[in-house]
Amino acid sequence: MALQSLADQIKSWALELGFSQCGITDTDLSREEPRLQAWLDKQYHGEMDYMERHGMMRARPHELLPGTLRVISVRMDYLPQQARFATNLSDPSQAYISRYALGRDYHKVIRNKLKQLATRIQHSVTELGYRPFVDSAPILERPLAQKAGLGWVGKHSLLLNETAGSWFFLGELLVDIPLPVDEPATGDCGPCVACITSCPTQAIVEPYVVDARRCISYLTIELKEAIPEALRPLIGNRIYGCDDCQLVCPENRQAPLSIEPDYQIRQHWREQSLLSLFQWDETEFLQRTEGSPIRRIGYERWQRNLAVALGNAPYDQAIVAELNTRLQLASSMVQEHIQWALHQQQKKQWLNDSILPRQTERLVRIIQKGLPRDA
């Protein structure tokens, strides 16, 4: 099959398999190497030591699979039909989970589809060397996707597409066929800095540069140790990931909703209170997170994240009671976060018991002063 015809057929197959877009690029990411090294030198990767361990391999796809000539880059929309952002974020007693994690684990979904795409390609060529990747190997997927024409990198460091915003996953299929490549995507954010100014922890330290050590997604998912105390109040009720930089992005105003059943919100994640999630034991956690990306953080970090969110919640005697119940059963790391949460709850109780009654009494006096004598 002629290479251009095969490239066109690959893109058609990708759409049939459920991908939203497909593009093809070469493996040259040499322009990205200085930026990657500067990011690593500043320690912005935090505890993600694998970022440093693999070094410049991330910018050299041909080293991952010797003989690789092209990268087939795909994206897949994931925004669920009933995302209900405001419902969760506006209620500090409810848990907020990044919307990508409310359905089935995307790694499995996309990897299976990439394997199906590779199988179709194999039927059209004599021999094919390939390897699929879904956020699972040292590869700079966003620069590759931009070179393949799928979008441009925004100031929040996510890939932006002019019609789909940023609510999509990326995947790559490395192949040893010299397919014709697509034109790189062009676009930029212009003067917009909404993501930078809206980040709760100010993790976007400059346009296009994220200090992972301050990012809520890193703190609640990647970080294995204690969450820095100064950042805990800024996390709010976000217990797994954060979507704030995407929520304020103008490019996402018309982002399409996903029709993929696997990405729709599972019933047990709808309107879950922080307290009810904190009451799960490890067995229930494992049952509820089966097939979910949330399971990867494990039960200990799950409790840690919830303890922080409970500390940020409004004062509630039921929260205090549950925190005290879990205190003796938890690991030492979780105990530290529970104790912090109890201290936060105690401060709020003091405010309720001292300041609010005085404010109420003052309000009553003001009202009575203006009422008729026989009122």
C-alpha positions as CSV (number, residue, x, y, z in Angstrom):
1,M,0.0,0.0,0.0
2,A,1.3,3.5,-0.9
3,L,2.5,5.3,2.2
4,Q,0.2,8.3,1.8
5,S,-2.7,6.0,1.3
6,L,-1.7,4.0,4.4
7,A,-1.4,7.2,6.5
8,D,-4.9,8.2,5.4
9,Q,-6.3,4.8,6.2
10,I,-4.6,4.8,9.7
11,K,-6.3,8.1,10.5
12,S,-9.7,6.7,9.4
13,W,-9.2,3.5,11.5
14,A,-8.3,5.6,14.5
15,L,-11.6,7.5,14.3
16,E,-13.5,4.2,13.8
17,L,-11.9,2.9,17.1
18,G,-13.1,5.9,19.0
19,F,-10.2,8.3,18.9
20,S,-11.1,12.0,18.4
21,Q,-8.1,12.8,16.2
22,C,-4.9,11.2,14.8
23,G,-1.7,12.6,13.5
24,I,1.7,11.4,12.4
25,T,5.2,12.9,13.2
26,D,8.9,12.0,13.1
27,T,10.9,11.3,16.3
28,D,13.0,14.5,16.4
29,L,12.4,16.4,19.7
30,S,15.9,17.8,20.0
31,R,14.5,21.3,20.4
32,E,12.8,20.1,23.6
33,E,15.9,18.8,25.3
34,P,17.2,22.1,26.7
35,R,13.7,22.9,28.2
36,L,13.5,19.5,29.7
37,Q,16.9,19.8,31.2
38,A,16.2,23.2,32.7
39,W,13.0,21.9,34.3
40,L,14.8,19.0,35.8
41,D,17.7,21.3,37.0
42,K,15.2,23.4,39.0
43,Q,13.9,20.2,40.7
44,Y,10.3,21.0,39.4
45,H,9.7,17.2,39.1
46,G,9.7,16.8,42.9
47,E,9.6,13.1,44.0
48,M,9.1,11.9,40.4
49,D,12.6,10.6,40.2
50,Y,11.8,8.6,37.1
51,M,11.7,11.9,35.2
52,E,15.4,12.5,36.0
53,R,16.4,8.9,35.8
54,H,15.3,8.6,32.2
55,G,16.8,11.9,31.3
56,M,16.9,12.9,27.7
57,M,15.4,9.5,26.6
58,R,12.0,11.3,27.0
59,A,12.9,13.4,24.0
60,R,14.3,10.5,22.0
61,P,11.4,8.1,21.1
62,H,13.7,6.1,18.8
63,E,15.7,5.0,21.9
64,L,12.5,3.5,23.4
65,L,12.0,1.3,20.3
66,P,15.1,1.0,18.1
67,G,14.2,1.3,14.5
68,T,11.3,3.7,15.2
69,L,10.7,6.1,12.3
70,R,7.3,7.6,13.1
71,V,5.0,8.3,16.0
72,I,1.3,8.0,15.5
73,S,-0.2,10.4,18.0
74,V,-3.9,10.1,19.0
75,R,-6.2,12.0,21.3
76,M,-9.5,10.9,22.9
77,D,-12.0,13.2,24.5
78,Y,-12.9,12.3,28.1
79,L,-15.1,15.0,29.6
80,P,-18.1,13.1,31.0
81,Q,-21.7,13.9,30.2
82,Q,-22.6,15.2,33.7
83,A,-19.3,16.6,35.0
84,R,-21.0,18.7,37.7
85,F,-18.0,20.8,38.5
86,A,-19.8,23.5,40.4
87,T,-21.7,21.1,42.5
88,N,-18.6,19.5,44.0
89,L,-16.2,22.5,44.1
90,S,-18.8,24.8,45.7
91,D,-19.6,22.4,48.6
92,P,-16.6,22.0,50.9
93,S,-18.1,19.0,52.5
94,Q,-18.2,17.1,49.2
95,A,-15.2,15.4,47.6
96,Y,-13.8,16.7,44.4
97,I,-12.0,14.2,42.1
98,S,-10.5,15.2,38.8
99,R,-13.0,14.4,36.0
100,Y,-10.6,12.2,34.1
101,A,-10.6,9.7,37.0
102,L,-14.3,9.2,37.5
103,G,-14.6,6.5,34.9
104,R,-12.5,3.5,33.9
105,D,-8.7,3.7,33.9
106,Y,-7.9,5.5,30.6
107,H,-4.5,3.7,30.4
108,K,-6.3,0.4,29.7
109,V,-8.9,1.9,27.4
110,I,-6.5,3.7,25.1
111,R,-3.8,1.0,25.1
112,N,-6.4,-1.6,23.9
113,K,-7.5,0.7,21.1
114,L,-3.8,1.4,20.1
115,K,-3.2,-2.4,19.9
116,Q,-6.3,-2.7,17.7
117,L,-5.0,0.0,15.5
118,A,-1.6,-1.7,15.3
119,T,-3.3,-5.0,14.3
120,R,-5.1,-3.2,11.4
121,I,-1.8,-1.7,10.2
122,Q,-0.1,-5.1,10.4
123,H,-2.7,-6.5,7.9
124,S,-1.6,-3.9,5.4
125,V,2.2,-4.2,5.6
126,T,4.6,-7.0,5.2
127,E,6.2,-6.5,8.6
128,L,5.6,-4.0,11.4
129,G,7.6,-3.1,14.5
130,Y,5.5,-1.2,17.0
131,R,4.9,-0.2,20.6
132,P,2.0,1.6,22.2
133,F,2.3,4.1,25.0
134,V,-0.3,5.7,27.2
135,D,1.3,8.0,29.8
136,S,3.3,4.9,30.7
137,A,6.9,5.5,29.4
138,P,9.5,8.2,29.3
139,I,8.2,10.1,26.2
140,L,7.3,13.7,25.7
141,E,3.8,13.2,24.5
142,R,2.6,16.8,24.2
143,P,5.5,18.0,22.0
144,L,4.9,14.9,19.8
145,A,1.2,15.6,19.6
146,Q,1.9,19.2,18.7
147,K,4.3,18.1,15.9
148,A,1.6,15.7,14.7
149,G,-0.9,18.5,14.4
150,L,-3.2,17.7,17.4
151,G,-2.9,21.0,19.2
152,W,-0.5,23.5,20.8
153,V,0.9,23.6,24.4
154,G,-0.9,26.1,26.6
155,K,0.5,28.2,29.4
156,H,-0.7,25.6,31.9
157,S,1.6,23.1,29.9
158,L,-1.4,21.0,28.7
159,L,-2.1,20.5,25.0
160,L,-4.9,22.7,23.6
161,N,-7.0,22.0,20.5
162,E,-8.9,24.8,18.8
163,T,-12.1,22.9,18.8
164,A,-11.7,20.5,21.8
165,G,-9.9,22.5,24.4
166,S,-7.8,20.3,26.7
167,W,-10.3,17.7,28.0
168,F,-8.7,14.8,26.2
169,F,-6.1,12.0,26.7
170,L,-3.1,11.4,24.5
171,G,-1.6,8.1,23.3
172,E,1.3,7.2,21.0
173,L,2.0,4.3,18.7
174,L,5.7,4.0,17.7
175,V,6.1,2.3,14.3
176,D,9.0,1.6,11.9
177,I,7.3,2.7,8.8
178,P,8.4,5.9,7.0
179,L,4.9,7.4,6.8
180,P,4.4,10.9,5.6
181,V,4.2,13.4,8.5
182,D,1.6,16.0,9.3
183,E,2.1,19.7,9.7
184,P,2.7,20.9,13.3
185,A,-0.2,22.6,15.0
186,T,0.0,26.4,15.4
187,G,-1.7,28.4,18.0
188,D,-1.1,30.2,21.3
189,C,-2.8,31.6,24.3
190,G,-2.3,35.2,23.4
191,P,-2.3,37.5,26.5
192,C,-4.6,35.2,28.5
193,V,-3.2,34.2,31.9
194,A,-6.4,32.8,33.5
195,C,-4.7,29.5,34.3
196,I,-1.8,31.1,36.0
197,T,-3.8,33.5,38.2
198,S,-6.4,30.9,39.1
199,C,-4.1,28.1,40.2
200,P,-4.9,27.5,43.9
201,T,-1.3,26.8,44.8
202,Q,0.4,29.1,42.2
203,A,2.0,26.0,40.7
204,I,2.4,27.6,37.2
205,V,5.5,29.6,38.0
206,E,5.8,31.1,34.6
207,P,4.0,30.6,31.3
208,Y,4.4,27.0,30.1
209,V,6.3,26.0,33.3
210,V,4.7,24.0,36.1
211,D,6.4,23.4,39.4
212,A,5.0,20.0,40.2
213,R,5.9,20.3,43.8
214,R,3.1,22.9,44.2
215,C,0.6,21.3,41.8
216,I,-2.4,19.7,43.6
217,S,-2.5,16.8,41.1
218,Y,1.1,16.0,42.1
219,L,0.4,16.5,45.8
220,T,-2.6,14.2,45.9
221,I,-1.4,11.6,43.4
222,E,2.3,11.5,42.9
223,L,3.6,12.6,46.2
224,K,4.2,9.6,48.5
225,E,5.2,11.5,51.7
226,A,3.4,14.1,53.8
227,I,1.8,17.0,52.0
228,P,3.6,20.2,53.0
229,E,1.6,21.9,55.7
230,A,1.6,25.3,54.1
231,L,-0.1,23.9,51.0
232,R,-2.8,21.9,52.8
233,P,-5.3,24.7,53.3
234,L,-5.0,25.6,49.5
235,I,-6.1,22.1,48.5
236,G,-9.6,22.6,49.7
237,N,-11.8,19.6,49.0
238,R,-9.7,18.2,46.1
239,I,-8.8,14.7,47.1
240,Y,-7.5,13.4,43.7
241,G,-6.2,15.7,41.1
242,C,-7.3,19.2,40.2
243,D,-9.0,20.7,37.1
244,D,-8.9,24.4,38.0
245,C,-6.5,25.4,35.2
246,Q,-8.8,23.7,32.6
247,L,-12.0,25.1,34.1
248,V,-10.9,28.7,33.6
249,C,-9.4,28.2,30.2
250,P,-11.4,30.0,27.4
251,E,-10.5,27.3,24.9
252,N,-12.6,24.9,26.9
253,R,-15.9,26.8,26.7
254,Q,-17.0,24.7,23.7
255,A,-15.1,21.5,24.5
256,P,-17.1,18.4,23.4
257,L,-18.5,15.9,25.8
258,S,-17.2,12.3,25.6
259,I,-19.5,9.6,24.2
260,E,-17.1,6.9,25.4
261,P,-19.1,4.8,28.0
262,D,-15.9,4.0,29.9
263,Y,-15.3,7.7,30.7
264,Q,-18.7,8.4,32.2
265,I,-18.9,9.0,35.9
266,R,-19.4,5.8,38.0
267,Q,-22.4,5.9,40.2
268,H,-20.6,5.6,43.5
269,W,-18.6,8.8,42.7
270,R,-21.6,11.0,42.4
271,E,-22.0,13.5,45.2
272,Q,-19.8,11.6,47.7
273,S,-19.3,13.4,51.0
274,L,-15.7,13.6,52.4
275,L,-16.9,12.0,55.6
276,S,-18.5,9.0,53.8
277,L,-15.3,8.4,51.8
278,F,-13.1,8.7,54.8
279,Q,-15.1,5.9,56.5
280,W,-14.2,3.4,53.9
281,D,-11.9,0.6,55.1
282,E,-9.2,-0.7,52.8
283,T,-11.3,-3.5,51.5
284,E,-14.0,-1.2,50.4
285,F,-11.5,1.2,48.9
286,L,-10.1,-1.6,46.8
287,Q,-13.5,-2.8,45.7
288,R,-14.7,0.7,44.8
289,T,-11.6,1.7,42.9
290,E,-11.3,-1.5,40.8
291,G,-10.5,-0.6,37.2
292,S,-10.1,3.0,38.3
293,P,-6.9,5.2,38.1
294,I,-7.6,6.2,41.7
295,R,-6.5,2.8,43.0
296,R,-2.8,3.6,42.1
297,I,-2.4,6.0,45.0
298,G,-3.3,3.2,47.5
299,Y,-5.3,3.4,50.7
300,E,-2.8,5.3,52.8
301,R,-2.6,8.3,50.5
302,W,-6.3,8.1,50.0
303,Q,-6.8,8.6,53.8
304,R,-4.1,11.3,53.8
305,N,-5.8,13.3,51.1
306,L,-9.2,13.0,52.8
307,A,-7.8,14.0,56.1
308,V,-6.6,17.2,54.6
309,A,-9.9,17.9,52.9
310,L,-11.8,17.2,56.2
311,G,-9.5,19.7,57.9
312,N,-10.5,22.3,55.3
313,A,-14.2,21.4,55.6
314,P,-16.6,23.5,57.8
315,Y,-16.7,22.6,61.5
316,D,-18.7,19.4,62.1
317,Q,-18.8,17.3,65.3
318,A,-19.3,14.2,63.1
319,I,-16.0,15.0,61.3
320,V,-14.2,15.5,64.6
321,A,-15.5,12.2,65.9
322,E,-14.5,10.3,62.8
323,L,-11.0,11.8,62.7
324,N,-10.5,10.8,66.4
325,T,-11.8,7.3,65.6
326,R,-9.3,6.8,62.7
327,L,-6.4,8.4,64.5
328,Q,-5.3,5.3,66.4
329,L,-5.8,3.0,63.4
330,A,-3.9,5.0,60.8
331,S,-0.3,4.9,59.7
332,S,2.1,7.5,61.2
333,M,1.9,9.6,58.0
334,V,-1.9,9.6,58.0
335,Q,-1.9,10.3,61.8
336,E,0.0,13.5,61.1
337,H,-2.6,14.7,58.7
338,I,-5.5,13.7,60.9
339,Q,-3.9,15.7,63.8
340,W,-3.6,18.7,61.5
341,A,-7.2,18.3,60.4
342,L,-8.4,18.1,64.1
343,H,-6.5,21.3,64.8
344,Q,-8.2,23.0,61.9
345,Q,-11.6,21.8,63.1
346,Q,-10.9,23.0,66.6
347,K,-10.0,26.5,65.3
348,K,-13.3,26.6,63.4
349,Q,-15.2,25.4,66.5
350,W,-13.6,28.2,68.5
351,L,-14.6,30.8,65.8
352,N,-18.2,29.4,65.9
353,D,-18.4,29.5,69.7
354,S,-16.8,32.9,70.2
355,I,-17.1,35.2,67.2
356,L,-20.3,34.1,65.6
357,P,-22.5,34.4,68.8
358,R,-21.2,37.9,69.4
359,Q,-22.0,38.8,65.8
360,T,-25.5,37.3,66.2
361,E,-26.1,39.3,69.5
362,R,-25.0,42.5,67.7
363,L,-27.3,41.8,64.8
364,V,-30.2,41.2,67.2
365,R,-29.6,44.5,69.0
366,I,-29.5,46.3,65.7
367,I,-32.8,44.7,64.6
368,Q,-34.5,45.4,67.9
369,K,-33.4,49.0,67.8
370,G,-35.2,49.6,64.6
371,L,-38.4,47.7,65.5
372,P,-41.6,49.3,66.9
373,R,-42.0,49.0,70.7
374,D,-44.9,46.6,70.4
375,A,-43.1,44.3,67.9
